[in-house]
Amino acid sequence: MRLWGRAKVLRRRMLCLWLLLVGFALVTLTLSDLFNRDRSHEKPSPPRRPLQRIPSPPDLEFIVESRDPVLEFVVDLAHLSSLQEDQLLLVPSTQGTRNPLQKRGNYRVVLPGANKDTIAPAPPTLGDLGKAVRLHLEGLERDLEEAAAQKYGFNEVVSEKISLHRRLPEARHPGCMGEEYSESLPSATVVICFHDEAWSTLLRTVHSVLDTAPKQHLREVLLVDDLSQHGHLKSELSEYVAHLDGVHLIRSTKRLGIGGCRNLGASRAAGEVLVFMDSHCECQDGWLESLLERVAQDRTRVVSPIMDVIHWQTFQYNATQWPVRGVFNWRLDFSWESNPEVQDEDPDLAVQPVRSPALGGGVLAIDRHFFQSVGGYDPGMLLWGAEQIELSIRVWSCGGSMEVIPCSRVAHLQHHHLPYHFPDQEMLDRNKIRIADTWMDAYRKIFYRRDTLAHFIRQSESPNITEQLRLKRSLGCRNFRWYLTTVYPQLYIPQDRQGLSGELYNVGTGSCADYPRKQGLQGGLMSIAPCSGTGSQHCDLNSGGEVRWGPTGAFCLDAMGEQVILSLCPNHQPTTNRLQWKFIKLSGQLVHQQSQLCLEAVKDGGSRPTEAGEGGLFLRPCTHHPRQQWHFEQLVTP
């Protein structure tokens, strides 16, 4: 009986102990719940720099099943009419987990959360008002600066020290300041594609758009990640973007290139006007309104701001002189052409848009429906290169027009070199071949004579341009002759006569006439150099007696004393005797008409050596010396 009583007492004590433990657990849970409720009303943490881990509640992500033709990186892609057929699935975010959801062939749209922070502009720092930044680093810091410049193609160390909200100096014409724009301008979606962009330049671009674009006109900013590999562009960027109102992040899981990436952004855009912008730009005040106004007046009009320049080393802002327009040469290389003399003749042009034969890809504004109807960017273009020329020819030929708007200015970061390597070094030429075979008709022969690598690629393989030719027919596009005569009549059309065009080969030296690029566009001394065989030394003796040089054909062989130089050919004017030459096929002599002296190649420079140090071209009394014997070597026959 005693044992039984003791057991009974022990059980009662154990029961009391368990009741105390349960009560303590309930009290703990109640206090924890109250504590978490209080924290839910606190303001979320502000965005941090990369590599700082931030515990935060997950956002939601839209995982879009890849049935998008734009994601299939092949030549025969369908156009944008089928870009809205995806099935949307709403799933919890995997941000912050060790093994984030990876689905081959999908892309992820990260939507910003409901709670946002307003990021206050940083106080003036280095580089404010576009001033140059020079750090004068030494030792290990200098080595890190050079390594970063090699990685990105610009001085990323300097960029990191410049505010993401830096101000630019006012460069617009005073006549732009009083411009008033309609309150009913169309809404804009700014599409910024990037691939392994530096953190500072990417976010400075985003903040520059947000700081300068009026909120009533800016519908959204779409950041489109073209399969970046750098760690700071993964979860850190997603977290940062989640704190920015109106900014969305789209990630592609396959490399699309600039055209495909922009097509992807366009297919997800909600704005009436698409503004494509490179990921290393800075905007001036008023840049967006003036673009939107011109597009609103004519929905087939494609417009660009004046593209100012940010120096790659110092990040100094340099304003581009107006007027300027986009052009290309017979090698299908794009450039900006400035002609300030026109403004001096007519001051009213200072604030008037200028029609442009082509526009660069840095910043481009186009009506979204017109972009879709004209076919978007050619989906057969590989990664990067010449896509802006293809779109320019197509817009003009298929019912649109292009302009540069002087009251809109955006600065573009100049690169010292391309920061990434392409898997196919012939990729750019393949893109140009697509342009030539699709749009240039019989004039494509002029291109192939000046880019012999493209010619040999074309000989071995043909581009699949079936869809582009079908689009060209369905849109009723005009031919390239119309483009040359109506849109770009200033482009010289070479005659390329048999035996009177090609590389100018000298018998006595076994070399070709050459013009070193480092001497500038004109006024420099002609030299003698090994024949390149690439078409870069191509020249054309036309029926007017001019020896036209270079891919534009805008420069002529000229004489300065006894030295032969390169100078600008006259436009729409009779050729002067100083620029006229006569080729005697029997002797191979090239005679200067004004002086009646013969062109001679001198490897050692003679009595007056050239600056190039590789010999030069001189005018000498005509003899039968082999150094005065020339042949036009045509690598691509007519």
C-alpha positions in Angstrom: 0.0 0.0 0.0 2.9 2.4 0.8 4.4 1.7 -2.7 1.1 2.4 -4.3 0.7 5.7 -2.5 4.2 6.8 -3.5 3.5 6.0 -7.2 0.3 8.0 -7.1 2.1 11.1 -5.7 4.8 10.8 -8.3 2.3 10.7 -11.1 0.6 13.9 -9.8 3.9 15.7 -9.7 4.7 14.7 -13.3 1.3 15.8 -14.5 1.9 19.2 -12.9 5.3 19.5 -14.5 3.7 18.8 -18.0 1.0 21.3 -17.4 3.6 24.0 -16.5 5.6 23.2 -19.7 2.5 23.5 -21.9 1.5 26.7 -20.3 5.0 28.2 -20.9 4.9 27.1 -24.6 1.5 28.8 -25.1 2.7 32.1 -23.5 5.8 32.0 -25.7 3.8 31.5 -28.9 1.5 34.4 -27.9 4.3 36.8 -27.3 6.1 35.8 -30.5 2.9 36.4 -32.6 2.5 39.9 -31.0 6.1 40.7 -31.8 5.9 39.6 -35.4 2.7 41.7 -35.9 4.5 44.8 -34.7 7.4 44.1 -37.1 5.1 43.8 -40.0 4.2 47.5 -39.8 7.9 48.6 -39.9 9.3 50.2 -43.0 11.3 47.6 -45.1 15.0 48.0 -45.3 16.4 50.2 -48.1 18.2 48.7 -51.1 21.7 47.6 -50.4 24.8 47.3 -52.5 25.7 43.9 -54.0 27.0 41.1 -51.8 25.1 42.3 -48.7 22.7 39.6 -47.7 19.3 40.9 -46.8 16.6 38.8 -45.1 13.3 39.8 -46.7 9.9 38.3 -47.4 9.8 36.7 -50.8 8.1 38.5 -53.8 6.1 36.6 -56.4 7.5 35.7 -59.7 5.8 35.0 -63.0 7.4 31.9 -64.6 6.4 32.1 -68.3 6.5 28.7 -70.0 8.7 29.1 -73.1 6.5 28.9 -76.1 7.8 32.3 -77.2 9.2 32.2 -80.7 11.5 35.1 -79.7 13.3 32.7 -77.4 14.1 30.2 -80.1 17.5 31.5 -81.3 17.3 30.3 -84.9 17.1 32.0 -88.3 13.6 31.1 -89.4 11.8 32.7 -86.4 8.2 33.9 -86.6 7.6 37.6 -86.1 6.1 39.4 -83.2 2.5 38.5 -84.0 2.9 35.2 -82.0 4.6 36.6 -79.0 1.6 36.7 -76.7 0.7 33.0 -76.6 2.5 32.0 -73.4 0.7 30.4 -70.4 1.3 32.2 -67.1 1.8 30.2 -63.9 1.9 32.0 -60.5 4.4 30.4 -58.2 6.1 31.4 -54.9 9.5 33.2 -55.3 12.6 31.1 -54.9 14.7 34.1 -54.2 17.2 33.5 -51.4 17.0 29.7 -51.5 20.1 27.6 -52.1 18.7 26.0 -55.2 16.6 28.6 -57.0 14.1 27.2 -59.5 15.9 26.8 -62.9 13.8 25.9 -65.8 15.4 25.5 -69.2 13.7 27.5 -71.9 11.9 29.8 -69.5 12.3 33.4 -68.4 11.4 35.0 -65.1 9.7 38.3 -64.5 10.4 39.7 -61.0 7.6 42.1 -60.0 8.3 44.7 -57.4 6.6 44.2 -54.0 3.9 46.4 -52.6 6.1 48.1 -50.0 8.6 50.4 -51.7 11.3 52.8 -50.6 11.9 56.2 -52.0 15.6 56.5 -52.6 16.9 60.0 -51.9 19.3 61.4 -54.4 22.9 61.2 -53.3 24.7 64.5 -52.5 27.1 65.8 -55.2 30.1 63.6 -55.5 32.9 62.9 -58.0 31.9 63.4 -61.6 29.0 65.7 -60.7 27.9 67.9 -63.7 29.8 65.5 -66.0 33.2 66.5 -64.8 36.2 64.1 -65.4 37.3 61.9 -62.6 41.0 61.0 -62.3 42.0 58.8 -59.4 45.8 58.6 -59.8 46.0 55.2 -58.1 49.2 53.3 -57.5 50.3 49.8 -56.8 47.6 47.2 -56.2 44.8 49.7 -56.5 46.1 50.6 -60.0 46.3 46.9 -60.9 42.7 46.5 -59.8 41.6 49.5 -61.8 43.2 48.1 -65.0 41.7 44.7 -64.4 38.2 46.2 -64.1 38.7 48.2 -67.2 39.8 45.1 -69.1 36.7 43.2 -67.8 34.1 45.9 -68.7 35.7 47.9 -71.4 35.7 51.1 -69.3 37.0 52.3 -66.0 34.6 50.6 -63.6 36.5 51.8 -60.5 35.8 55.4 -61.5 32.2 54.6 -62.3 31.7 53.1 -58.8 32.8 56.4 -57.2 30.2 58.4 -59.2 26.7 58.9 -57.8 23.9 56.8 -59.3 22.0 60.1 -59.5 24.7 62.3 -60.9 23.7 65.5 -62.6 24.7 66.4 -66.2 25.6 69.9 -67.5 22.8 71.5 -69.5 23.7 71.1 -73.2 20.4 71.7 -74.9 19.9 74.7 -77.2 18.2 77.7 -75.4 15.3 77.4 -77.8 14.5 74.0 -76.3 13.9 75.4 -72.8 10.7 77.0 -73.7 9.2 74.0 -75.4 5.7 73.0 -74.2 4.5 69.5 -74.7 1.0 68.1 -74.7 -0.4 66.5 -71.5 -1.8 63.7 -73.6 1.5 62.4 -74.9 1.6 58.6 -75.3 2.9 56.5 -72.5 6.4 55.0 -72.8 8.0 51.7 -71.9 11.8 52.0 -71.6 13.4 48.6 -72.5 17.0 48.2 -71.2 18.7 45.0 -72.3 22.0 44.0 -70.5 24.5 41.2 -70.5 27.1 41.2 -67.8 26.9 45.0 -67.3 28.7 46.6 -64.4 26.5 47.3 -61.4 27.1 51.0 -61.3 26.5 51.8 -65.0 23.4 49.6 -65.1 21.7 51.2 -62.1 22.9 54.7 -63.1 21.0 54.2 -66.4 17.9 53.1 -64.5 18.0 55.9 -62.0 18.7 58.4 -64.8 15.5 57.4 -66.6 13.5 57.5 -63.3 15.0 60.9 -62.3 14.4 62.7 -65.6 11.3 61.1 -67.2 7.9 62.6 -66.1 5.9 60.0 -64.2 2.8 60.7 -66.2 4.5 59.7 -69.4 6.7 56.8 -68.1 4.6 53.6 -67.9 7.4 51.3 -66.9 11.1 50.4 -67.2 11.8 46.8 -68.3 15.2 45.4 -67.4 15.9 42.4 -69.7 18.8 40.2 -68.6 20.3 38.5 -71.6 21.7 35.5 -69.7 24.2 37.5 -67.5 26.8 35.4 -65.7 28.1 37.9 -63.1 27.0 37.2 -59.6 25.9 40.8 -58.8 23.3 40.6 -61.5 21.5 37.7 -59.8 19.7 37.8 -56.5 21.3 41.2 -55.5 19.8 42.9 -58.6 16.4 41.2 -58.0 16.4 42.6 -54.5 17.4 46.1 -55.6 14.8 46.2 -58.4 12.1 45.1 -56.0 12.4 48.5 -54.2 12.0 50.6 -57.4 8.5 51.6 -58.5 7.6 50.8 -62.1 10.8 48.8 -62.8 10.4 45.1 -63.7 13.1 42.5 -64.3 12.9 39.9 -67.1 15.5 37.2 -67.3 16.2 35.1 -70.4 17.6 31.6 -69.9 19.3 31.6 -73.3 21.5 34.2 -75.0 19.4 36.2 -77.4 21.6 39.1 -78.5 20.6 42.7 -78.7 17.8 42.2 -81.3 16.2 39.2 -79.7 16.5 40.7 -76.2 14.7 43.9 -77.3 12.1 41.8 -79.1 11.5 40.0 -75.8 11.1 43.3 -73.9 8.8 44.7 -76.6 6.5 41.6 -76.3 6.0 42.3 -72.6 5.7 46.1 -72.8 2.6 47.9 -71.8 3.5 51.4 -73.0 2.3 52.9 -76.3 5.9 53.8 -77.3 8.9 51.6 -77.0 12.1 53.3 -76.0 15.1 51.0 -76.4 18.1 52.1 -74.4 21.6 50.6 -73.9 22.5 49.7 -70.3 25.2 52.4 -69.9 23.4 55.7 -70.6 22.6 59.0 -68.7 19.7 61.2 -69.6 19.3 64.9 -69.8 16.1 66.6 -68.6 13.4 66.8 -71.2 14.8 63.9 -73.2 11.6 61.8 -73.2 8.9 64.4 -73.9 10.4 65.6 -77.1 10.8 62.0 -78.4 7.2 61.2 -77.5 5.8 64.3 -79.2 7.4 63.5 -82.5 6.1 59.9 -82.4 2.6 61.1 -81.4 2.5 63.3 -84.5 3.3 60.4 -86.8 3.2 56.9 -85.5 5.4 55.6 -88.3 8.2 58.0 -87.2 11.2 56.5 -85.4 13.3 58.9 -83.4 16.5 59.2 -81.5 18.0 61.8 -79.2 21.3 63.5 -79.8 23.8 60.9 -78.5 26.4 62.6 -76.3 29.5 60.8 -75.2 30.8 59.7 -71.8 34.5 59.0 -71.8 35.4 55.5 -71.0 38.4 56.4 -68.7 37.3 59.5 -66.8 33.5 59.4 -67.3 33.6 63.0 -68.5 30.5 64.2 -70.3 31.1 65.5 -73.8 28.2 67.1 -75.7 27.8 66.2 -79.4 27.8 69.1 -81.8 24.5 69.6 -83.6 23.3 69.0 -86.3 24.1 65.2 -86.5 22.6 62.3 -88.3 23.2 58.5 -88.5 24.8 57.1 -91.7 26.5 54.0 -92.9 29.1 53.1 -95.6 29.4 50.4 -98.2 30.9 48.0 -95.6 27.7 48.5 -93.6 29.4 50.1 -90.7 27.3 52.7 -88.8 28.6 56.2 -87.7 27.2 59.5 -86.6 27.9 62.3 -89.1 28.0 65.9 -87.9 27.6 69.0 -90.1 27.7 72.1 -88.0 28.1 74.4 -91.1 24.4 73.7 -91.9 23.3 75.3 -88.6 25.5 78.3 -89.2 23.6 78.9 -92.5 20.1 78.5 -90.9 19.9 79.2 -87.1 16.3 77.9 -87.1 17.7 74.3 -87.6 19.0 74.4 -84.0 15.7 73.1 -82.7 14.3 71.4 -85.8 14.5 67.6 -86.1 16.7 66.2 -88.9 15.8 63.3 -91.1 18.4 60.6 -90.7 19.2 57.7 -93.2 19.9 55.5 -90.2 19.8 55.6 -86.4 22.1 54.0 -83.9 21.0 51.5 -81.3 22.0 53.5 -78.2 18.5 55.0 -77.7 15.6 54.5 -80.1 11.9 55.4 -79.7 9.2 53.7 -81.9 5.5 53.2 -81.6 4.8 49.7 -80.3 2.2 48.8 -82.9 4.3 50.1 -85.7 7.3 48.2 -84.4 5.3 45.0 -84.4 3.8 45.6 -87.8 7.1 46.3 -89.4 8.5 43.0 -87.9 10.6 44.1 -85.0 14.3 43.4 -85.0 15.3 40.7 -87.4 15.3 37.5 -85.3 17.9 35.9 -87.5 20.6 38.5 -86.5 23.3 36.9 -84.4 24.0 38.4 -80.9 25.4 41.8 -81.8 26.2 44.0 -84.8 24.5 45.8 -87.7 21.0 45.2 -86.4 20.4 49.0 -86.3 21.3 49.3 -90.0 18.9 46.5 -90.9 16.0 48.1 -89.0 16.8 51.5 -90.4 16.7 50.4 -94.0 13.5 48.4 -93.3 11.7 51.3 -91.6 12.4 53.7 -94.4 11.7 51.2 -97.2 8.5 49.9 -95.6 6.6 53.2 -94.9 8.3 54.8 -92.0 10.9 57.5 -91.4 13.7 58.4 -89.0 14.7 61.5 -87.2 17.2 62.9 -84.7 15.6 65.2 -82.2 17.8 68.1 -81.1 15.9 68.9 -77.8 16.4 65.4 -76.6 19.9 64.4 -75.4 21.1 61.2 -73.8 24.8 60.5 -73.1 26.2 57.0 -74.0 29.2 55.5 -72.4 32.1 55.0 -74.9 33.8 51.7 -74.6 37.5 51.2 -75.0 36.9 47.7 -76.3 34.1 45.1 -76.4 34.0 43.5 -72.9 33.0 40.0 -74.1 34.1 37.6 -76.8 31.8 36.1 -79.4 31.7 32.4 -80.1 31.8 33.1 -83.8 34.3 35.7 -85.0 32.5 35.8 -88.4 29.2 36.7 -86.7 29.2 40.3 -87.7 29.8 39.5 -91.3 27.0 37.0 -91.3 24.6 39.7 -90.0 25.8 42.0 -92.8 25.2 39.3 -95.3 21.6 39.1 -94.2 21.2 42.8 -94.8 22.9 42.7 -98.2 20.9 39.8 -99.5 17.6 41.0 -98.1 17.6 44.7 -98.8 20.4 45.8 -101.1 19.3 44.1 -104.4 22.1 44.4 -107.1 23.9 47.0 -105.0 25.1 44.2 -102.6 28.0 43.6 -105.0 29.4 47.0 -103.9 29.3 45.7 -100.3 31.0 42.3 -101.1 33.9 44.1 -103.0 34.6 46.1 -99.8 34.2 43.2 -97.4 35.9 40.2 -99.0 35.5 38.0 -95.9 31.7 38.4 -96.2 32.0 37.5 -99.9 33.9 34.3 -99.2 31.4 33.3 -96.4 28.6 34.0 -98.8 30.2 31.7 -101.4 30.2 28.8 -98.9 26.9 29.3 -97.3 23.6 31.1 -98.0 21.6 32.9 -95.2 18.1 31.7 -94.6 16.2 34.9 -95.3 12.9 33.3 -96.5 10.8 35.0 -93.7 12.5 38.4 -94.2 11.8 38.3 -98.0 8.2 37.3 -97.3 7.8 40.2 -94.8 9.3 42.5 -97.4 6.8 41.5 -100.0 3.8 41.6 -97.6 4.7 45.1 -96.4 5.2 46.4 -100.0 8.6 47.7 -99.3 10.5 49.8 -101.8 13.7 48.8 -103.4 17.2 49.9 -102.4 17.5 52.2 -105.4 14.6 54.2 -104.0 16.4 54.4 -100.6 19.6 55.6 -102.2 18.0 58.3 -104.3 15.3 59.5 -101.8 16.6 58.9 -98.3 20.4 58.8 -98.7 21.4 60.6 -101.9 24.6 61.8 -100.3 26.1 58.3 -100.4 28.4 58.0 -103.3 27.6 55.0 -105.6 30.9 53.5 -106.9 31.2 52.6 -110.5 33.6 49.7 -109.8 34.6 49.3 -113.4 36.5 46.2 -114.4 40.3 46.9 -114.3 39.8 50.3 -112.7 38.8 49.4 -109.2 40.1 47.3 -106.4 43.3 47.3 -104.4 45.9 49.6 -106.0 48.8 47.2 -106.3 52.4 48.5 -106.9 54.6 46.2 -109.0 57.9 47.6 -107.8 57.3 47.2 -104.1 54.8 44.3 -104.1 52.6 46.4 -101.8 49.3 48.3 -102.0 48.3 52.0 -101.6 47.1 52.5 -98.1 45.8 55.1 -95.7 46.6 54.7 -92.0 43.5 55.2 -89.9 45.4 56.9 -87.2 45.8 60.0 -89.4 42.1 60.9 -89.4 39.6 61.1 -92.1 41.3 63.6 -94.4 44.4 65.6 -95.1 46.7 62.7 -94.1 49.5 61.3 -96.2 48.9 58.2 -98.3 51.3 55.3 -97.6 52.4 52.0 -99.0 51.6 48.8 -97.0 51.1 45.1 -97.5 48.0 44.3 -99.4 45.3 43.3 -96.9 43.0 41.4 -99.2 40.0 42.4 -97.0 38.6 45.1 -99.1 39.7 47.9 -96.7 42.2 49.3 -99.3 39.6 49.3 -102.1 39.6 52.3 -104.4 37.6 53.2 -107.5 38.8 55.3 -110.6 35.5 56.7 -111.9 34.6 58.3 -115.2 35.2 61.7 -113.8 38.9 60.9 -113.2 38.6 60.7 -109.4 40.3 58.0 -107.5 37.7 57.4 -104.8 39.0 55.9 -101.6 37.4 54.1 -98.7 34.1 52.4 -97.9 32.1 55.6 -98.2 33.9 56.7 -101.4 33.8 60.2 -100.0 37.6 60.8 -100.2 39.8 61.4 -103.2 43.5 61.0 -104.0 44.9 64.5 -103.9 48.3 66.2 -104.2 50.1 68.5 -101.8 53.3 69.5 -103.5 54.9 66.2 -104.4 53.2 64.2 -101.7 49.9 62.4 -102.4 47.3 62.9 -99.7 43.6 62.1 -99.1 41.0 64.9 -99.2 37.3 65.2 -99.3 35.7 64.8 -102.7 33.4 67.7 -103.9 29.7 66.9 -103.7 27.6 67.7 -106.7 30.4 69.8 -108.2 32.6 69.4 -111.2 35.9 67.7 -110.3 38.9 70.0 -110.2 42.1 69.1 -112.2 43.9 68.6 -108.9 41.7 65.6 -108.2 41.8 64.1 -111.7 43.9 61.1 -112.6 44.4 59.1 -115.8 45.3 55.4 -115.8 47.4 54.2 -118.8 46.7 50.4 -118.9 49.6 49.6 -121.3 52.3 51.0 -119.0 50.4 50.8 -115.7 51.1 54.4 -114.9 48.6 56.6 -113.0 49.1 60.2 -114.2 48.1 63.3 -112.2 46.3 65.5 -114.7 47.2 68.9 -113.3 50.9 68.3 -112.9 51.3 65.5 -115.5 53.5 63.6 -113.0 53.2 59.9 -112.3 52.3 58.2 -109.0 55.3 56.5 -107.5 55.6 54.3 -104.4 58.6 55.0 -102.3 59.2 52.5 -99.5 61.9 54.6 -97.7 60.1 57.8 -98.2 62.7 59.3 -100.5 63.9 62.7 -99.5 60.7 63.5 -97.6 59.7 60.4 -95.6 56.1 60.1 -94.5 54.9 60.3 -90.9 53.6 56.7 -91.2 57.1 55.4 -91.4 56.0 52.8 -94.0 56.9 54.6 -97.2 54.5 56.8 -99.1 53.1 57.9 -102.4 54.7 60.7 -104.4 54.4 62.5 -107.7 57.5 62.0 -109.8 58.5 62.6 -113.5 57.1 59.7 -115.5 59.5 56.8 -116.2 59.2 53.1 -116.8 60.4 52.2 -113.3 58.4 49.4 -111.6 57.6 51.7 -108.7 55.4 53.6 -111.1 53.6 50.6 -112.4 50.2 49.9 -110.9 47.4 47.4 -111.2 43.8 47.5 -109.8 43.5 44.1 -108.1 39.8 43.1 -107.9 39.3 40.2 -105.5 35.6 40.1 -106.1 34.7 40.3 -109.8 31.7 42.2 -111.0 
